[in-house]
């Protein structure tokens, strides 16, 4: 069972359990549970500490102003009603202590006025923060929907391949960026693309959407993989600015044992055969998509043997250009050799965890990984054909 599927089942089990629990509980119990869950524990602890110190010290006046820290802290962690509750409790206890210890009326009034001012300001700040959080949650929901529409989830098995994909946007709050990938079965075999749009933000997302839309149409229509690339090139030439471009690797598997690769200015894929990891460098370098008119060069088609047990890793430069504190790049090929296994999802999960450790926990560029594996032949089946590389 995949990790994503297991997460989905756990989510629905949790929801069913919560519904059963809520139905079983009385309205008074549910209200009390919500109150306890929303209680700002640390601000209340501060209030009681100040009260106890005042009672132990016996002077009253010195520590009372510290009560204002409770509603101020509650404003950063709790809702407006909780802030009002903390402030009201602090004011009530402060007034009680002041009267008990004979604090002058002018001094007590000043303390209570300051406490009321902090409470009201904290309540307003809490309400504004809650509103910003709701807006951010809505934006993130839209971004997630856009990502699922743009980068459709890739199933674990596509055609004869096991597949795994891992995508991380540098803008973690948005969860979407300028890297792109797609893998689809077509009448001409399984075809895939991994690319990187120049730039970031919404313009990069728009360009990625354009590339993926053209690729999905052309991959079904064009028997020749080079014609698929040409369709994307023509569309970008009409729609991109003079300084915009997209690096990409387009690949196809038209027949058993035959893998076609077209590299347009992108990082070379890594071919894994046994324990060997080899970069598939283009025989004839080609410019990125969108720049062919400036150079006049056309991409070449490489043909690789791809038998049972072979794997192909495609990635973007957000992976290989990730640096650690010593400004050292992430050694992808070396790390891939350490984490290879028969399950692409496990391999990519280990790579991503190590990548985050390499950069200190946060990536500074979008990063995409797509791993393709041809499962080993069943006993009695013929062996894989010998490796070969050709170009045209």
C-alpha positions as CSV (number, residue, x, y, z in Angstrom):
1,X,0.0,0.0,0.0
2,X,1.3,3.4,-0.9
3,X,2.1,6.0,1.7
4,X,-0.5,8.4,0.2
5,X,-3.2,5.8,0.2
6,X,-2.4,4.9,3.8
7,X,-2.6,8.6,4.8
8,X,-6.0,8.8,3.1
9,X,-7.4,5.8,5.0
10,X,-6.0,7.2,8.3
11,X,-7.7,10.5,7.5
12,X,-11.1,9.0,7.0
13,X,-10.8,6.8,10.0
14,X,-10.0,9.8,12.1
15,X,-13.0,11.7,10.7
16,X,-15.3,8.8,11.5
17,X,-14.0,8.5,15.0
18,X,-14.5,12.3,15.6
19,X,-18.1,12.1,14.3
20,X,-18.9,9.2,16.5
21,X,-17.3,10.9,19.5
22,X,-19.2,14.2,18.9
23,X,-22.5,12.4,18.5
24,X,-21.9,10.5,21.8
25,X,-21.0,13.6,23.7
26,X,-23.6,16.0,25.1
27,X,-23.8,19.6,23.9
28,X,-22.5,20.8,27.3
29,X,-19.5,18.4,27.1
30,X,-18.7,19.5,23.5
31,X,-18.8,23.2,24.6
32,X,-16.5,22.4,27.6
33,X,-14.1,20.5,25.3
34,X,-13.9,23.5,22.8
35,X,-13.3,25.9,25.7
36,X,-10.5,23.7,27.1
37,X,-8.9,23.3,23.7
38,X,-8.9,27.1,23.1
39,X,-7.7,28.1,26.6
40,X,-4.4,30.0,26.4
41,X,-2.5,28.0,29.0
42,X,0.7,30.1,29.0
43,X,-0.9,33.5,29.5
44,X,-3.1,32.1,32.3
45,X,0.0,30.7,33.9
46,X,1.7,34.1,33.8
47,X,-1.4,35.6,35.5
48,X,-1.3,33.2,38.3
49,X,2.5,33.4,38.8
50,X,2.1,37.2,39.1
51,X,-0.7,36.8,41.6
52,X,1.2,34.4,43.7
53,X,4.3,36.5,43.7
54,X,2.2,39.5,44.8
55,X,0.6,37.6,47.6
56,X,4.0,36.2,48.8
57,X,5.8,39.6,48.4
58,X,3.1,41.5,50.2
59,X,3.9,44.9,48.5
60,X,1.3,44.5,45.7
61,X,2.4,47.5,43.6
62,X,5.7,46.3,42.2
63,X,4.5,43.2,40.3
64,X,1.0,44.3,39.2
65,X,2.1,45.9,35.9
66,X,3.4,42.5,34.8
67,X,-0.2,41.3,34.5
68,X,-0.3,43.2,31.1
69,X,2.0,40.6,29.6
70,X,-0.7,37.9,29.8
71,X,-3.2,39.5,27.3
72,X,-0.3,40.6,25.1
73,X,1.0,37.1,24.8
74,X,-2.5,35.7,24.3
75,X,-2.9,38.0,21.3
76,X,-0.1,36.1,19.6
77,X,-1.4,32.7,20.2
78,X,-5.2,32.8,20.8
79,X,-8.4,34.2,19.5
80,X,-10.0,37.6,20.4
81,X,-12.4,36.1,22.9
82,X,-9.6,34.3,24.7
83,X,-7.6,37.5,24.9
84,X,-10.6,39.3,26.4
85,X,-11.0,36.5,28.9
86,X,-7.4,36.6,29.9
87,X,-7.4,40.4,30.2
88,X,-10.6,40.4,32.2
89,X,-9.2,37.8,34.6
90,X,-6.0,39.7,35.0
91,X,-7.9,43.0,35.7
92,X,-10.1,41.3,38.3
93,X,-7.3,39.7,40.1
94,X,-5.1,42.8,39.9
95,X,-7.9,45.0,41.4
96,X,-8.5,42.4,44.2
97,X,-4.8,42.4,45.1
98,X,-4.5,46.2,44.9
99,X,-7.4,46.7,47.2
100,X,-6.2,44.0,49.6
101,X,-2.7,45.5,49.8
102,X,-3.9,49.1,50.0
103,X,-2.3,50.2,46.7
104,X,-3.2,53.9,46.2
105,X,-6.2,54.5,43.9
106,X,-4.2,56.5,41.4
107,X,-1.5,53.8,41.0
108,X,-4.1,51.1,40.8
109,X,-6.1,53.0,38.2
110,X,-3.0,53.5,36.1
111,X,-2.3,49.7,36.2
112,X,-5.8,48.8,35.4
113,X,-6.0,51.4,32.6
114,X,-2.8,50.0,31.1
115,X,-4.1,46.5,31.4
116,X,-7.4,47.4,29.7
117,X,-5.5,49.2,26.9
118,X,-3.2,46.2,26.3
119,X,-6.2,43.8,26.3
120,X,-8.2,45.9,23.8
121,X,-5.2,46.3,21.5
122,X,-4.4,42.5,21.8
123,X,-8.0,41.7,21.0
124,X,-7.9,43.8,17.8
125,X,-4.5,42.3,16.9
126,X,-5.8,38.8,17.5
127,X,-8.8,39.4,15.3
128,X,-6.7,40.7,12.5
129,X,-4.3,37.8,12.8
130,X,-7.2,35.3,12.6
131,X,-8.5,37.1,9.5
132,X,-5.0,36.9,7.8
133,X,-4.8,33.2,8.7
134,X,-8.2,32.6,7.1
135,X,-7.1,34.4,4.0
136,X,-3.8,32.5,3.9
137,X,-5.7,29.2,4.3
138,X,-7.9,30.1,1.4
139,X,-4.9,31.1,-0.8
140,X,-3.2,27.8,0.1
141,X,-6.3,25.9,-0.8
142,X,-6.5,27.6,-4.2
143,X,-2.7,26.9,-4.7
144,X,-3.2,23.3,-3.9
145,X,-6.1,23.0,-6.3
146,X,-4.0,24.8,-9.0
147,X,-1.1,22.4,-8.4
148,X,-3.3,19.3,-8.7
149,X,-4.7,20.7,-11.9
150,X,-1.3,21.7,-13.3
151,X,0.8,18.8,-11.9
152,X,-1.7,15.9,-11.9
153,X,-0.8,13.2,-9.5
154,X,1.2,10.4,-11.1
155,X,0.0,6.8,-10.2
156,X,2.4,4.2,-8.9
157,X,2.2,2.3,-12.1
158,X,2.0,3.7,-15.6
159,X,2.1,1.3,-18.5
160,X,5.0,-1.2,-17.8
161,X,6.7,1.1,-15.3
162,X,6.8,1.7,-11.6
163,X,6.8,5.5,-11.1
164,X,7.4,7.9,-8.2
165,X,7.4,11.7,-8.2
166,X,8.5,14.2,-5.5
167,X,8.0,17.9,-5.9
168,X,8.9,20.7,-3.5
169,X,8.2,24.4,-4.2
170,X,10.7,26.9,-2.8
171,X,7.7,29.0,-1.7
172,X,6.4,26.4,0.8
173,X,3.3,28.5,1.6
174,X,2.2,28.5,-2.0
175,X,3.1,24.9,-2.7
176,X,3.5,25.6,-6.4
177,X,6.4,26.8,-8.6
178,X,8.0,26.8,-12.0
179,X,9.1,23.2,-12.2
180,X,6.9,20.9,-14.2
181,X,6.5,17.2,-14.9
182,X,4.0,14.9,-16.6
183,X,3.9,11.2,-17.4
184,X,1.1,9.8,-19.6
185,X,0.3,6.6,-21.5
186,X,-0.4,7.3,-25.2
187,X,-1.0,5.3,-28.4
188,X,2.7,5.7,-29.0
189,X,3.8,4.4,-25.7
190,X,4.4,6.0,-22.3
191,X,5.7,9.6,-22.7
192,X,7.0,12.0,-20.0
193,X,8.4,15.4,-19.5
194,X,10.4,17.1,-16.7
195,X,11.2,20.8,-17.1
196,X,12.2,24.0,-15.4
197,X,10.8,27.4,-16.4
198,X,13.1,30.4,-16.2
199,X,11.9,32.7,-13.4
200,X,9.6,32.2,-10.5
201,X,6.1,33.2,-9.3
202,X,2.9,33.4,-11.3
203,X,4.6,34.0,-14.7
204,X,6.6,30.8,-14.3
205,X,3.4,28.9,-13.3
206,X,1.6,30.2,-16.4
207,X,4.5,29.1,-18.7
208,X,4.5,25.7,-17.0
209,X,0.8,25.3,-17.6
210,X,1.3,26.2,-21.3
211,X,4.1,23.6,-21.7
212,X,2.2,20.9,-20.0
213,X,-1.0,21.6,-22.0
214,X,0.8,21.4,-25.3
215,X,2.8,18.3,-24.3
216,X,-0.3,16.4,-23.3
217,X,-2.0,17.1,-26.6
218,X,1.1,16.6,-28.8
219,X,2.1,13.4,-26.9
220,X,-1.2,11.8,-28.1
221,X,-1.2,13.2,-31.6
222,X,2.5,12.9,-32.8
223,X,4.0,9.5,-33.5
224,X,7.5,11.0,-33.5
225,X,8.9,12.3,-30.2
226,X,10.8,15.1,-32.0
227,X,7.5,16.3,-33.4
228,X,6.2,16.5,-29.8
229,X,9.2,18.7,-28.9
230,X,8.6,20.9,-32.0
231,X,5.0,21.5,-31.1
232,X,6.0,22.7,-27.7
233,X,8.8,24.9,-29.3
234,X,6.3,26.6,-31.7
235,X,3.8,27.3,-29.0
236,X,6.5,28.9,-26.7
237,X,7.9,30.9,-29.6
238,X,4.4,32.5,-30.0
239,X,3.8,33.1,-26.3
240,X,7.0,33.7,-24.5
241,X,9.0,36.9,-24.1
242,X,12.4,37.3,-25.7
243,X,14.3,36.4,-22.5
244,X,12.0,33.5,-21.4
245,X,12.7,29.9,-21.9
246,X,12.1,26.4,-20.5
247,X,14.7,23.7,-20.1
248,X,13.2,20.2,-20.4
249,X,13.8,16.5,-21.0
250,X,11.1,14.7,-23.0
251,X,11.2,10.9,-23.1
252,X,9.2,8.1,-24.6
253,X,8.9,4.3,-24.5
254,X,7.5,3.4,-27.9
255,X,8.3,-0.3,-27.7
256,X,9.7,-2.9,-25.4
257,X,13.3,-2.3,-24.4
258,X,13.6,1.1,-26.3
259,X,13.7,4.4,-24.5
260,X,13.8,7.7,-26.5
261,X,15.2,10.9,-24.9
262,X,15.2,14.5,-26.1
263,X,17.2,16.9,-24.0
264,X,16.6,20.6,-24.5
265,X,19.2,22.4,-22.3
266,X,18.2,20.5,-19.2
267,X,20.3,18.6,-16.6
268,X,21.1,15.1,-18.0
269,X,18.9,12.2,-16.7
270,X,20.6,9.5,-14.6
271,X,20.3,6.0,-16.0
272,X,20.5,3.3,-13.3
273,X,21.5,-0.2,-14.4
274,X,22.3,-2.5,-11.6
275,X,24.4,-0.5,-9.2
276,X,25.8,1.8,-11.9
277,X,24.5,5.3,-12.2
278,X,25.4,7.0,-15.5
279,X,24.4,10.5,-16.7
280,X,22.7,10.5,-20.1
281,X,24.5,13.5,-21.7
282,X,23.0,14.6,-25.0
283,X,25.0,13.6,-28.0
284,X,24.4,16.9,-29.6
285,X,23.5,19.7,-27.1
286,X,20.4,21.7,-27.9
287,X,19.1,25.0,-26.7
288,X,16.2,25.3,-24.2
289,X,12.6,25.4,-25.5
290,X,11.8,28.8,-26.7
291,X,15.3,29.7,-27.9
292,X,15.6,27.6,-31.0
293,X,15.0,30.6,-33.3
294,X,18.0,32.4,-31.8
295,X,20.5,29.5,-32.2
296,X,19.1,27.6,-35.2
297,X,20.1,24.3,-33.6
298,X,17.6,21.5,-33.3
299,X,17.5,18.8,-30.6
300,X,18.6,15.2,-31.3
301,X,16.8,12.0,-30.4
302,X,18.8,9.6,-28.3
303,X,17.8,5.9,-28.1
304,X,18.7,3.9,-25.0
305,X,18.1,0.3,-24.3
306,X,15.9,0.1,-21.2
307,X,15.4,-3.4,-19.9
308,X,14.0,-5.1,-16.8
309,X,15.4,-3.6,-13.6
310,X,16.6,-0.5,-15.2
311,X,15.7,2.9,-13.8
312,X,15.8,6.5,-15.0
313,X,15.8,9.5,-12.8
314,X,14.8,13.0,-14.1
315,X,15.2,16.0,-12.0
316,X,15.5,19.8,-12.0
317,X,18.4,22.0,-11.0
318,X,16.8,22.8,-7.7
319,X,18.2,19.4,-6.6
320,X,21.7,19.5,-8.0
321,X,22.3,23.2,-7.2
322,X,21.2,22.9,-3.6
323,X,24.1,23.9,-1.3
324,X,25.0,23.2,2.2
325,X,26.6,25.6,4.7
326,X,30.0,25.1,3.1
327,X,28.5,26.1,-0.3
328,X,28.9,22.5,-1.6
329,X,26.4,21.2,-4.2
330,X,24.2,18.2,-3.4
331,X,25.9,15.1,-4.9
332,X,22.8,13.6,-6.5
333,X,24.5,10.7,-8.4
334,X,26.5,9.6,-5.3
335,X,23.5,9.8,-3.0
336,X,21.3,8.0,-5.4
337,X,23.7,5.1,-5.4
338,X,23.3,4.8,-1.7
339,X,19.5,4.9,-1.6
340,X,18.6,2.7,-4.6
341,X,16.0,0.0,-4.1
342,X,13.3,-1.8,-6.0
343,X,10.6,0.7,-4.8
344,X,10.9,4.2,-6.5
345,X,8.8,5.9,-3.9
346,X,11.2,4.7,-1.1
347,X,14.2,5.8,-3.1
348,X,12.8,9.3,-3.7
349,X,11.7,9.7,-0.1
350,X,15.2,8.9,1.1
351,X,16.8,11.3,-1.4
352,X,14.4,14.1,-0.4
353,X,15.1,13.6,3.3
354,X,18.8,13.7,2.6
355,X,18.5,16.7,0.4
356,X,16.7,18.7,3.1
357,X,19.4,17.7,5.6
358,X,22.0,18.9,3.1
359,X,20.5,22.4,2.8
360,X,19.6,22.7,6.5
361,X,15.8,22.0,6.2
362,X,14.6,24.5,3.6
363,X,15.1,24.5,-0.2
364,X,15.8,27.9,-1.9
365,X,14.6,26.8,-5.3
366,X,11.9,24.5,-6.7
367,X,12.9,20.9,-6.9
368,X,11.3,18.0,-8.8
369,X,12.3,14.4,-9.0
370,X,10.7,11.7,-11.2
371,X,12.0,8.1,-11.0
372,X,11.0,5.5,-13.6
373,X,11.6,1.8,-13.1
374,X,11.0,-1.2,-15.4
375,X,10.2,-4.1,-13.0
376,X,12.3,-7.2,-13.3
377,X,11.1,-9.9,-15.5
378,X,9.2,-12.8,-14.0
379,X,11.0,-16.1,-13.7
380,X,11.3,-17.8,-17.1
381,X,11.2,-14.6,-19.1
382,X,13.9,-13.5,-21.4
383,X,16.7,-11.3,-20.2
384,X,17.1,-7.6,-21.0
385,X,18.9,-6.7,-24.2
386,X,22.4,-5.3,-24.0
387,X,22.9,-1.6,-23.5
388,X,23.2,0.7,-26.5
389,X,23.0,4.4,-27.2
390,X,22.1,5.8,-30.6
391,X,21.2,9.3,-31.8
392,X,19.6,10.9,-34.8
